Amino acid sequence: MAMKEQILEFMNHAAYKPLLAEDLVEQLGCSGAVIDDFWQALEELEQDAQVIKTRFDKYGVPARMNLMVGRLEMTRKGAGFVISEIPGNPDAHIAHHALNGAMNNDRVVARIESSKAIGRAQEGEIIRIVKRANHAIVGTFQAQKHYGFVTPDDKRIGYDIFIPKADFNGAESDQKVVVTMTKWPGKGRNAEGMISEILGFTGDTGIEILSAIKNHNLPVDFPAEVKAAADAVPDAITEQDFAGRRDLRERMMVTIDGEDAKDLDDAVSVEKLADGCYQLGVHIADVSYYVTEDSILDREALERGTSVYLVDRVLPMLPRRLSNGICSLNAGVDRLAMTCEMKLSPDGQVLSYEIFPSVIHVTRRLTYTIVRKILAEQDEALSQEYADLVSHLHDMERLCKILRGRRMRRGAIDFDFPEIKVKLDEAGHPVEIVKRVRTIAESVVEEFMLVANETVAEHMERNKLPFIYRVHEEPEQDKIAKLNVLLHNFGQTIATAGDVKPLQLQQVLTKIAGQPEERIISTVMLRSLKQARYEAENLGHFGLAAKYYTHFTSPIRRYPDLIVHRLLRETLPTNKISKARREQLDELLPDWAHHCSLKERAAADAERETVDLKKVEYMAQFVGEEFKGIISGVTAFGLFVELETGIEGLVHVSSMDDDYYQYYEERYMLLGERTRKQYRLGDEVEIKLLKVNPQERSIDFVLTSSGEHVLKKVGLSAGDVRKFIHNNKSAGKGHGEKPGGGKGAARRKSTGTGKSKGKAKSAGKHSSNNSAAHKFSRKDS
């Protein structure tokens, strides 16, 4: 056992108490040359915060010292949460005054204190910053006579960056710049930096998307040596590549993707068997054959972690020669694949399976539109054009419904929120907002990919092989308790005794399907869930109600899938691995999983930011026009309203000048003090577009006729409201000051002195950071 593992195992023993280093040497029986190993290992463990050195020079592990090590995730309101590195541990809420100079995404040590925040199990204070995350920050520069400052684009940074005059480096006011940090913030100390790159003036064409790319440190181009390595890869397979592979080129199989997709990494084949069972083949591009471990292509792919799909471009994980060429399962050409072939019972159970390298030849490339028109619309012209595939497509449809039914019976939670796509013209200007709703075509691919992912994960777990899993842990009890407060209003509840089961959440969604309250409950339930991530340990997938789950189906665009393919190739067909390799993977996989989770999050943030930007640009043409919308968020500073197109804006409470409005957080409601008018999550309202701000990515609405038109209510009755107010007199949370010195209500704008705390942006900025992670779409579950 390595020295680090020895030290940690000893410290984690139940009888251990913090010891001096000299006592540790004695207790571990170190002597001779081993002592040097001990000192080096202890120092590295302490630097990495795996062990903590107290002020009395004694050492212990953080978890047994009331400390938490993890990543700091900031909110735009200035507070944050430490996400524990120990799977299953609850987050710790960190108030702004307890940050002590820590910034978003820093790796930190927090001292855990008592629970104070509603909906959170514990609070803490940052006592050490282990690793800084924000070495370069993108923002807008403002110059003064003797100094300047940069306001970060990412509001989660929480600090303006002070720039000494000598470090302007030619920057001018109102320019977007990149700042290299020179001094970190602390108690009574500003963050300082120097201008290292000038991107352009705010308002320049393309500057906001470039800023998003720089802000998330996304690579735009590939280094010359990576391009050279990609150019050396052949553009067609040869007979030598067939060795050790099963030849499936005669099998009927298709790809199903969007019209504009160029990196096709999955093909499917279905055969209805004589005994009523189905044989499903999921054939995935064998990227691992071309991108070998620790090669220059592999190191670049690991650093990127994922392809990034911005509103106007794709930043691929692999050079296009691979992603769109030899690795892409283009129709009519031979390709190398990794196949998961499953025999499925008439009720969707996997009766048997094989996983093996293969050679395939895709029969036809289909699109979601073609499949939808054939299956859902019975389009005669397309049915004739694809006559050789129609019976196969109907078999796919039947198997899809069987697999979906099986998932639903076991309790999978299915949030069917539509995807928003912004269409741009050649100049990059938004011309249309399209809401993509899932149809049978998307569902076919989704169900086939899900069952393949589960089968591969179960195979590796049952053979006790090192692996990387896609995990989604059960929600925290306090989050469910908070959700129950809302559910009680609609006669629903989720039992909190014991572990929460996904079936309980699914049953609630089923009961309220089609009801006015469906939107509010679905939205709040989604925000109650944890964020899916990658782990080297199998923790199951709560949202899918799956005991085993991984990502196997997209190795062209996701690095974890590439790892999965490598591990399969390495362990098939013996399902064994050497002790030395196992030890190596046990050390590497947790780091790879953590890195890929962070890269996934950065990519999702960048994708959302660029879509939000184009939404705002699109809405600029409609200033002054009226719309109907749904209240998608309620805060102390106003209402977020979502239009039919999926575009979201803010009705600031200062514009609601017909009354003072109390904020009831647990009811997701603003309530008029005099009129008893209520605005709740899920209500339908009429609004007018007041203004847009592309630089801030914000959209401001006002309620028409000062909020007189509330079209559809899902809230309480008048009697219920009075009863609720009587029982919760202290619950109102307002802002500003009421005339006469009273607190708790918003000041009417007509008085000319009303002020409201809080500044918010459109397109979901009020949402929990978990919300984007649980839209279980075709490949991203």
C-alpha positions in Angstrom: 0.0 0.0 0.0 1.3 3.5 -1.0 2.3 5.7 1.9 -0.5 8.2 1.3 -3.1 5.4 1.5 -1.5 4.1 4.7 -1.7 7.6 6.3 -5.3 8.1 5.3 -6.4 4.6 6.3 -4.8 5.1 9.7 -6.4 8.6 10.2 -9.9 7.3 9.2 -9.8 4.6 11.8 -12.6 5.1 14.4 -10.1 5.3 17.3 -7.9 7.9 15.7 -7.4 11.4 17.2 -5.3 14.2 15.7 -1.6 13.5 16.3 1.7 15.3 15.8 3.7 14.2 12.8 6.3 12.6 15.1 3.6 10.6 16.7 2.3 9.5 13.4 5.8 8.2 12.4 5.9 6.2 15.5 2.3 4.8 15.2 2.8 3.8 11.6 6.2 2.2 12.4 8.1 4.2 9.8 11.9 3.9 9.9 14.9 4.2 7.7 14.3 5.4 4.1 10.6 5.0 4.6 10.6 8.1 6.8 11.4 10.3 3.8 8.4 8.8 2.0 6.3 9.6 5.0 7.3 13.3 5.1 6.7 13.7 1.4 3.3 12.0 1.5 2.1 13.9 4.5 3.1 17.2 2.9 1.3 16.4 -0.3 -1.8 15.3 1.6 -1.8 18.5 3.6 -1.3 20.7 0.5 -4.2 18.9 -1.2 -6.4 19.2 1.9 -6.9 15.5 2.2 -5.5 15.9 5.7 -5.6 19.1 7.8 -2.9 20.5 10.0 -4.3 22.2 13.1 -2.9 25.3 14.8 -1.3 22.9 17.3 0.6 21.1 14.5 -1.6 18.0 14.8 -3.0 16.2 11.7 -6.4 14.8 11.0 -8.9 14.2 8.1 -11.3 17.0 7.4 -14.5 15.0 7.7 -13.7 14.1 11.3 -12.8 17.7 12.2 -16.1 19.3 11.3 -14.6 20.5 8.0 -15.7 20.1 4.4 -13.5 20.1 1.3 -15.2 20.9 -2.0 -15.9 23.3 -4.8 -17.4 26.7 -4.1 -20.4 27.4 -6.3 -21.5 31.0 -6.1 -24.9 32.5 -6.8 -25.5 35.8 -8.5 -26.9 37.2 -5.2 -23.5 37.0 -3.6 -23.8 33.8 -1.4 -22.5 30.4 -2.3 -22.5 26.7 -1.6 -19.6 24.3 -1.0 -20.3 21.1 -3.0 -18.6 18.3 -0.9 -16.1 16.1 -2.6 -17.5 13.2 -0.6 -20.4 11.6 -2.6 -23.7 11.9 -0.8 -22.7 14.6 1.6 -25.0 17.6 1.7 -23.9 21.0 0.5 -22.9 23.8 2.9 -24.4 27.3 2.5 -21.8 30.1 2.7 -23.0 33.6 3.4 -21.3 36.4 1.6 -19.5 37.6 4.8 -18.1 34.1 5.3 -16.4 33.8 1.9 -13.2 35.3 3.1 -11.9 36.0 -0.4 -13.0 32.8 -2.0 -14.4 33.0 -5.5 -16.7 30.9 -7.8 -15.3 27.4 -8.5 -12.4 27.7 -6.1 -11.5 24.5 -4.2 -11.9 25.3 -0.5 -12.0 24.1 3.0 -15.1 25.2 5.0 -15.8 24.9 8.7 -19.3 23.6 9.2 -21.5 25.6 11.5 -25.2 25.4 12.6 -28.1 25.2 10.1 -29.7 28.6 9.4 -30.7 28.9 5.8 -34.2 27.7 4.8 -33.9 24.6 2.6 -30.3 23.9 3.6 -29.0 21.4 6.1 -25.9 23.3 7.2 -24.0 26.5 6.9 -20.3 27.2 6.9 -17.4 29.6 6.6 -14.4 29.3 4.2 -11.2 28.9 6.2 -8.8 28.0 3.5 -8.6 28.3 -0.3 -6.9 25.2 -1.6 -6.8 26.0 -5.3 -7.9 29.1 -7.2 -10.1 28.7 -10.3 -10.3 32.2 -11.8 -6.8 33.1 -13.0 -8.2 35.0 -16.0 -11.5 36.9 -15.9 -13.5 38.5 -18.7 -15.3 41.8 -18.1 -15.9 45.4 -19.0 -13.2 47.9 -18.3 -13.8 51.4 -16.9 -10.8 53.8 -16.7 -10.4 56.6 -14.1 -7.6 59.1 -13.9 -5.2 57.0 -11.8 -6.8 53.6 -11.8 -9.4 51.5 -13.4 -11.6 48.5 -12.7 -13.2 45.6 -14.5 -16.7 44.4 -13.8 -16.8 40.7 -14.6 -19.3 39.3 -17.1 -19.9 36.4 -14.7 -21.8 37.9 -11.8 -20.9 34.9 -9.7 -17.4 36.2 -9.4 -18.8 38.7 -6.9 -15.9 41.2 -7.1 -14.9 44.1 -9.3 -11.2 43.8 -10.3 -9.0 46.8 -9.4 -6.5 47.7 -12.2 -3.5 50.0 -11.4 -2.8 52.7 -14.0 0.5 50.9 -15.0 -1.5 47.7 -16.0 -4.0 49.2 -18.4 -1.9 48.0 -21.3 -3.8 50.2 -23.8 -7.3 49.3 -22.6 -10.0 52.0 -22.9 -13.3 52.5 -21.1 -16.2 50.3 -22.3 -13.9 47.7 -23.8 -14.3 44.0 -23.1 -11.0 42.7 -21.7 -9.3 39.7 -20.2 -7.8 40.4 -16.7 -5.0 38.3 -15.3 -5.3 38.2 -11.6 -2.3 39.5 -9.6 -3.8 39.8 -6.1 -6.7 37.8 -4.7 -9.5 39.4 -2.7 -9.5 39.0 1.1 -10.8 40.7 4.2 -10.5 44.4 3.5 -8.5 43.8 0.3 -9.7 44.3 -3.3 -9.0 41.8 -6.1 -6.3 43.2 -8.4 -5.3 42.4 -11.9 -3.7 43.5 -15.1 -5.2 43.7 -18.6 -3.8 40.8 -20.6 -6.0 40.9 -23.7 -8.4 43.5 -25.3 -11.3 41.8 -27.0 -13.1 44.9 -28.4 -15.7 47.5 -27.5 -19.0 46.5 -26.0 -21.6 46.4 -28.8 -19.1 45.2 -31.4 -20.5 42.4 -33.6 -19.7 39.1 -32.1 -18.1 40.5 -29.0 -20.5 39.0 -26.5 -20.1 35.5 -27.8 -16.3 35.9 -27.9 -16.5 37.1 -24.3 -18.5 34.0 -23.3 -15.8 31.8 -25.0 -13.0 33.5 -23.2 -14.9 33.7 -19.9 -15.3 29.9 -19.8 -11.8 29.3 -21.1 -13.0 27.4 -24.1 -10.4 26.6 -26.8 -11.4 28.0 -30.2 -8.8 26.2 -32.3 -6.6 23.1 -32.1 -2.8 23.4 -31.6 -0.7 22.7 -34.7 0.6 19.4 -33.3 -2.9 18.2 -32.6 -4.0 19.0 -36.1 -0.9 17.2 -37.4 -1.9 14.1 -35.4 -5.4 14.2 -36.8 -4.1 14.6 -40.3 -2.1 11.4 -39.8 -5.2 9.4 -39.2 -6.4 7.6 -42.4 -9.7 8.7 -43.9 -10.9 5.1 -44.6 -10.7 1.8 -42.9 -8.6 -1.1 -44.2 -8.6 -4.9 -43.9 -6.1 -4.7 -41.1 -8.6 -2.7 -39.0 -11.0 -5.7 -39.1 -8.9 -7.9 -36.9 -10.8 -9.0 -33.7 -14.1 -7.4 -35.0 -17.4 -8.9 -35.8 -18.5 -8.0 -39.4 -22.1 -6.5 -39.3 -21.9 -4.8 -42.7 -24.9 -6.8 -44.0 -27.2 -5.8 -41.2 -29.9 -3.2 -41.8 -29.1 -0.2 -39.6 -29.7 3.5 -39.6 -28.6 6.7 -38.0 -31.3 9.2 -36.7 -30.1 12.7 -36.0 -31.0 16.4 -36.6 -30.7 17.8 -40.2 -27.6 19.8 -39.4 -25.7 17.1 -37.4 -22.3 16.2 -38.8 -20.8 14.1 -36.0 -22.9 10.9 -36.1 -21.8 8.7 -33.3 -24.7 6.2 -33.0 -26.5 3.8 -35.3 -29.3 1.4 -34.4 -30.7 -1.8 -35.7 -33.9 -3.7 -34.5 -35.2 -7.1 -35.4 -38.4 -8.6 -34.2 -37.7 -12.3 -33.3 -40.0 -15.3 -33.8 -40.5 -15.7 -30.0 -41.9 -12.2 -29.7 -38.6 -10.8 -28.3 -36.5 -8.0 -30.0 -32.9 -7.9 -30.9 -31.6 -4.4 -30.5 -28.2 -3.3 -31.7 -26.7 0.0 -30.6 -23.6 0.6 -32.6 -21.3 3.5 -31.4 -18.4 5.0 -33.2 -15.2 3.4 -32.0 -13.3 6.6 -31.3 -10.9 4.8 -28.9 -9.4 2.9 -31.8 -8.1 6.2 -33.2 -7.6 8.2 -30.0 -5.4 6.1 -27.8 -4.7 6.8 -24.1 -2.2 9.6 -23.4 -1.6 10.3 -27.1 -1.5 14.0 -28.2 -5.1 13.7 -29.5 -6.2 12.1 -26.2 -4.6 14.8 -24.0 -6.3 17.5 -26.0 -9.7 15.7 -25.8 -9.3 15.3 -22.0 -8.5 19.0 -21.5 -11.6 20.0 -23.5 -13.8 17.3 -21.9 -16.7 17.9 -24.2 -17.8 19.5 -27.5 -19.5 22.8 -26.9 -22.5 23.7 -29.0 -22.8 27.5 -28.9 -25.6 29.3 -30.7 -23.5 30.2 -33.7 -20.7 27.5 -33.8 -19.5 24.2 -32.5 -16.2 23.9 -30.5 -15.5 20.2 -31.1 -13.7 17.9 -28.6 -11.9 16.3 -31.5 -10.6 17.8 -34.8 -13.2 17.7 -37.5 -11.1 15.2 -39.6 -12.1 12.7 -36.9 -15.4 14.0 -35.6 -17.0 14.6 -39.0 -14.8 12.1 -40.9 -13.4 8.7 -40.0 -15.2 8.5 -36.7 -18.6 9.7 -37.9 -21.0 6.9 -38.8 -21.8 8.3 -42.3 -24.2 6.2 -44.4 -22.7 4.2 -47.3 -19.2 3.7 -45.9 -17.6 1.1 -43.7 -16.9 2.3 -40.1 -15.4 0.8 -36.9 -17.9 0.6 -34.0 -18.4 -0.7 -30.5 -21.6 -2.6 -30.5 -23.9 -3.4 -27.6 -26.4 -6.0 -28.8 -29.3 -6.9 -26.5 -32.1 -9.4 -26.6 -35.2 -7.8 -25.0 -38.3 -9.5 -23.8 -41.8 -8.4 -24.9 -41.9 -6.3 -21.7 -38.5 -4.7 -22.2 -36.3 -6.8 -19.9 -32.7 -7.3 -21.1 -32.6 -11.1 -21.3 -29.0 -11.3 -22.7 -26.4 -9.1 -24.2 -23.1 -9.0 -25.9 -20.6 -6.1 -26.1 -18.0 -6.3 -28.9 -15.9 -4.4 -31.5 -17.5 -4.4 -34.9 -17.4 -3.2 -38.5 -20.6 -1.7 -39.7 -22.1 -0.1 -42.8 -25.0 2.3 -42.1 -27.8 1.6 -44.6 -29.4 5.0 -44.5 -29.1 8.3 -42.7 -32.5 9.4 -41.3 -33.5 12.7 -39.6 -35.9 13.2 -36.8 -38.2 15.0 -39.3 -38.3 12.0 -41.7 -38.9 9.5 -38.9 -41.6 11.6 -37.3 -43.4 12.1 -40.6 -43.4 8.4 -41.4 -44.4 7.2 -37.9 -46.6 9.9 -36.6 -48.0 11.5 -39.7 -48.0 8.5 -42.1 -46.5 10.6 -44.9 -47.2 8.6 -48.1 -44.4 10.1 -50.2 -41.7 9.5 -47.5 -43.1 6.0 -46.8 -42.7 5.1 -50.4 -39.2 6.7 -50.6 -38.1 4.7 -47.5 -40.2 1.6 -48.2 -37.3 -0.7 -47.4 -37.1 0.8 -43.9 -40.8 1.4 -42.9 -41.3 -2.0 -41.2 -38.1 -1.6 -39.3 -39.2 1.9 -38.2 -42.5 0.5 -36.9 -40.6 -2.2 -35.0 -38.4 0.6 -33.5 -41.5 2.5 -32.5 -43.0 -0.6 -30.8 -39.8 -1.3 -28.9 -39.4 2.3 -27.9 -42.9 2.3 -26.3 -42.1 -1.0 -24.5 -38.8 0.4 -23.1 -40.4 3.7 -22.1 -43.2 1.8 -20.3 -40.7 -0.3 -18.4 -38.8 2.8 -17.3 -42.0 4.5 -16.2 -43.1 1.5 -14.2 -39.9 1.4 -12.2 -40.3 5.1 -11.5 -38.2 7.2 -13.9 -38.9 10.9 -13.8 -39.6 12.4 -17.2 -39.5 16.2 -17.4 -40.5 17.0 -20.9 -39.3 20.6 -21.1 -38.9 21.7 -24.8 -35.5 22.6 -26.2 -35.1 26.2 -27.5 -33.2 26.7 -30.7 -32.3 30.1 -32.1 -32.0 30.3 -35.9 -29.4 32.8 -37.2 -28.9 34.4 -40.6 -25.6 34.5 -42.4 -24.5 37.6 -40.4 -25.3 35.9 -37.1 -28.5 37.8 -36.4 -31.4 35.9 -34.8 -34.3 35.5 -37.2 -36.4 32.8 -35.5 -36.9 31.1 -32.1 -37.9 27.5 -32.4 -39.3 25.4 -29.6 -38.3 21.8 -30.3 -40.8 19.4 -28.7 -39.8 15.7 -28.3 -41.6 13.5 -30.7 -41.6 9.7 -31.3 -38.4 10.2 -33.5 -36.4 11.6 -30.6 -37.9 9.1 -28.2 -36.8 6.1 -30.3 -33.2 7.1 -30.1 -33.4 8.2 -26.5 -34.8 4.9 -25.3 -32.3 2.8 -27.2 -29.4 4.9 -25.9 -30.7 4.7 -22.4 -30.9 0.9 -22.3 -27.5 0.5 -23.9 -26.0 2.9 -21.3 -27.6 0.9 -18.5 -26.5 -2.5 -19.9 -22.8 -1.4 -20.3 -22.8 0.1 -16.8 -24.3 -3.1 -15.2 -21.8 -5.2 -17.2 -18.8 -3.3 -15.7 -20.2 -3.1 -12.2 -21.0 -6.8 -12.0 -17.6 -7.7 -13.2 -16.1 -5.3 -10.6 -14.0 -3.5 -13.1 -12.7 0.1 -12.8 -15.2 2.3 -14.5 -16.7 5.8 -14.8 -20.4 6.2 -14.1 -23.0 8.9 -14.7 -24.6 9.3 -11.3 -27.6 11.3 -10.0 -28.1 11.0 -6.3 -31.4 11.3 -4.5 -32.5 14.7 -3.4 -31.9 16.0 0.1 -34.7 15.6 2.6 -34.9 19.3 3.3 -35.4 20.0 -0.4 -38.3 17.5 -0.5 -39.8 19.0 2.6 -39.7 22.4 1.0 -41.3 21.0 -2.2 -44.0 19.4 0.0 -45.0 22.9 1.2 -46.0 23.7 -2.3 -47.6 20.3 -3.0 -49.9 20.5 0.0 -51.7 23.4 -1.7 -52.8 21.0 -4.5 -53.6 18.0 -2.4 -50.4 16.2 -3.2 -47.5 15.1 -1.0 -44.3 13.1 -1.1 -43.6 10.8 1.9 -40.4 11.9 3.6 -40.0 8.9 6.0 -37.0 7.0 4.8 -35.4 7.4 1.4 -37.3 9.3 -1.3 -38.0 7.1 -4.3 -38.2 8.5 -7.8 -41.5 6.7 -8.3 -43.0 9.0 -5.7 -42.1 12.1 -7.7 -43.3 10.4 -11.0 -46.7 9.6 -9.4 -47.1 13.3 -8.5 -46.3 14.4 -12.1 -48.7 11.8 -13.4 -51.5 13.0 -11.2 -51.1 16.7 -12.1 -50.5 16.1 -15.9 -52.6 18.5 -17.9 -53.7 20.5 -14.8 -53.1 24.2 -14.4 -50.6 23.5 -11.6 -48.5 21.1 -13.7 -46.0 23.8 -14.7 -45.4 25.2 -11.2 -45.0 21.7 -9.7 -42.8 20.4 -12.5 -40.5 23.5 -12.3 -40.1 23.4 -8.5 -39.6 19.6 -8.5 -36.9 20.0 -11.1 -35.1 22.6 -9.0 -35.3 20.2 -6.0 -33.1 17.6 -7.6 -29.4 17.3 -7.5 -27.1 17.8 -10.4 -26.0 14.7 -12.4 -22.3 14.2 -12.7 -19.5 11.7 -13.4 -18.1 9.4 -10.7 -15.7 6.5 -10.5 -18.1 4.9 -8.0 -21.5 3.5 -8.9 -24.1 5.6 -7.0 -27.1 4.9 -9.3 -29.2 7.4 -11.3 -32.2 8.7 -9.3 -33.9 10.6 -12.1 -33.8 7.5 -14.4 -34.6 5.1 -11.5 -31.6 3.2 -12.7 -29.3 1.2 -10.5 -26.5 1.3 -13.1 -25.9 4.0 -15.6 -23.0 5.4 -17.7 -22.4 7.4 -20.8 -21.4 5.1 -23.6 -23.2 6.5 -26.7 -21.3 9.7 -27.6 -17.5 9.3 -27.6 -17.1 11.8 -30.4 -18.3 14.7 -28.2 -17.9 13.5 -24.6 -14.7 12.4 -23.0 -16.3 10.1 -20.4 -17.8 8.0 -23.2 -14.3 7.7 -24.7 -13.0 6.5 -21.4 -15.9 3.9 -21.2 -15.0 2.6 -24.7 -11.3 2.3 -23.7 -12.2 0.3 -20.6 -14.5 -2.0 -22.6 -11.8 -2.6 -25.2 -9.2 -3.2 -22.5 -11.3 -5.7 -20.6 -13.2 -7.6 -23.3 -13.5 -10.5 -23.7 -12.0 -11.8 -20.5 -13.5 -9.2 -18.2 -10.3 -9.1 -16.3 -7.6 -6.5 -15.6 -4.1 -6.6 -14.1 -3.5 -5.5 -10.5 -1.1 -2.8 -11.6 -3.5 -1.3 -14.2 -6.4 -1.5 -11.6 -4.3 0.6 -9.1 -3.5 3.1 -11.9 -7.1 3.5 -12.9 -8.2 3.7 -9.3 -6.1 6.8 -9.0 -6.9 8.3 -12.4 -10.6 7.8 -12.8 -11.8 10.0 -9.9 -9.8 12.9 -11.3 -11.0 12.3 -14.8 -14.6 12.2 -13.6 -14.3 15.4 -11.6 -12.6 17.2 -14.5 -15.2 16.1 -17.0 -18.1 17.2 -14.7 -16.5 20.7 -14.4 -16.0 20.9 -18.2 -19.6 19.8 -18.8 -20.8 22.5 -16.5 -18.7 25.2 -18.1 -19.9 24.1 -21.6 -23.6 24.2 -20.5 -23.1 27.7 -19.0 -21.5 29.0 -22.2 -24.2 27.4 -24.4 -26.9 28.9 -22.3 -25.3 32.4 -22.2 -25.0 32.6 -26.0 -28.5 31.4 -26.5 -29.7 34.0 -24.0 -27.8 36.7 -25.8 -29.5 35.9 -29.1 -32.9 35.7 -27.4 -32.4 39.3 -26.2 -31.2 40.4 -29.6 -34.2 38.8 -31.2 -36.6 40.6 -28.8 -35.2 44.0 -29.5 -37.6 44.3 -32.5 -40.7 43.9 -30.3 -40.1 46.7 -27.8 -43.5 48.1 -26.9 -45.5 45.1 -28.0 -47.8 43.0 -25.7 -47.6 39.3 -25.1 -49.1 36.6 -23.0 -46.8 34.6 -20.7 -46.4 32.3 -17.8 -44.8 33.3 -14.5 -41.7 31.1 -14.4 -40.1 32.5 -11.3 -41.1 34.6 -8.3 -38.5 36.6 -6.3 -38.5 39.4 -3.8 -37.6 41.8 -6.6 -40.2 40.7 -9.1 -41.6 38.1 -11.5 -39.9 36.2 -14.2 -42.3 35.7 -17.1 -41.7 33.1 -19.9 -43.3 33.6 -23.4 -44.5 30.8 -25.6 -41.2 30.9 -27.5 -39.3 30.1 -24.3 -37.9 33.6 -23.9 -38.0 34.9 -20.4 -37.9 38.4 -18.9 -38.3 40.2 -15.6 -41.3 42.2 -14.3 -39.5 44.3 -11.7 -41.6 44.8 -8.5 -41.0 48.6 -8.8 -43.2 48.6 -11.9 -46.1 47.0 -10.1 -47.4 50.3 -8.8 -51.0 49.4 -7.9 -50.1 48.0 -4.5 -47.4 47.0 -2.0 -46.4 43.4 -2.7 -45.2 40.9 0.0 -43.0 38.0 -1.1 -43.8 34.6 0.3 -40.9 32.4 -0.6 -42.4 29.0 0.4 -45.5 29.8 -1.6 -43.7 31.2 -4.7 -45.9 34.2 -4.5 -46.1 38.0 -4.5 -49.2 39.1 -2.6 -50.8 42.5 -2.8 -51.1 44.0 0.7 -54.3 46.0 0.0 -55.8 44.3 -3.1 -54.8 40.7 -2.0 -53.9 40.2 -5.6 -51.5 37.2 -5.9 -48.9 36.4 -8.5 -47.6 32.9 -8.3 -45.4 30.5 -10.3 -47.4 29.1 -13.1 -49.9 32.0 -13.4 -50.7 33.2 -16.9 -50.4 37.0 -17.3 -50.3 39.7 -20.0 -47.1 41.8 -20.3 -45.6 44.5 -22.4 -41.9 44.5 -23.5 -40.3 47.5 -21.9 -36.7 47.3 -22.9 -33.8 44.9 -23.7 -30.1 45.0 -22.9 -27.9 42.7 -25.0 -24.8 43.4 -22.9 -26.6 42.4 -19.7 -28.6 39.7 -21.5 -31.7 41.1 -19.8 -35.3 41.6 -20.9 -37.6 43.9 -18.9 -41.4 43.4 -19.0 -44.2 45.3 -17.3 -47.7 44.0 -16.6 -50.3 45.5 -18.8 -52.7 47.9 -17.1 -50.6 47.7 -13.9 -51.2 44.0 -13.5 -55.0 44.0 -14.0 -54.9 41.1 -16.5 -54.1 37.9 -14.6 -55.6 35.4 -17.1 -55.3 32.0 -15.3 -54.7 31.3 -11.7 -53.2 28.2 -10.1 -53.0 29.8 -6.7 -55.0 29.8 -3.5 -58.6 31.0 -3.2 -59.3 34.3 -1.5 -60.3 32.4 1.7 -57.1 30.3 1.5 -55.0 33.5 1.1 -56.6 35.1 4.2 -56.1 31.9 6.2 -52.5 31.6 5.0 -51.7 35.2 5.9 -53.2 34.8 9.3 -51.0 31.8 10.0 -47.9 33.2 8.4 -47.7 36.8 9.4 -44.0 36.8 9.7 -43.4 35.0 6.4 -43.5 38.0 4.1 -40.2 39.0 2.7 -40.1 42.3 0.9 -37.7 45.0 0.0 -37.4 48.7 0.2 -39.2 50.8 2.9 -42.9 51.3 3.4 -44.1 54.9 4.1 -44.1 55.4 7.8 -41.1 53.2 8.5 -42.8 49.8 8.1 -40.9 46.9 6.7 -41.8 44.0 4.4 -43.5 45.5 1.4 -42.4 47.0 -1.9 -42.6 50.7 -2.2 -44.9 51.9 -4.9 -43.0 53.5 -7.8 -45.6 56.4 -8.0 -44.2 57.8 -4.7 -40.9 58.5 -6.5 -38.8 57.1 -3.7 -39.2 53.4 -4.0 -36.1 51.2 -4.1 -35.9 47.5 -4.6 -33.0 45.3 -3.8 -31.8 42.7 -6.3 -30.8 42.8 -9.9 -31.7 40.0 -12.2 -31.3 38.9 -15.8 -33.5 37.0 -18.2 -33.5 33.5 -19.4 -33.5 31.6 -16.2 -31.0 33.5 -14.1 -33.3 33.0 -11.1 -33.2 29.3 -11.4 -31.3 26.8 -9.3 -28.0 25.8 -10.7 -29.3 22.2 -10.8 -32.2 23.0 -13.3 -30.4 22.5 -16.5 -28.9 19.1 -15.6 -32.1 17.1 -15.5 -33.8 17.5 -18.8 -33.4 13.9 -19.7 -33.1 14.4 -23.5 -31.9 11.9 -26.1 -28.3 11.5 -25.0 -27.6 13.7 -22.1 -29.3 11.9 -19.2 
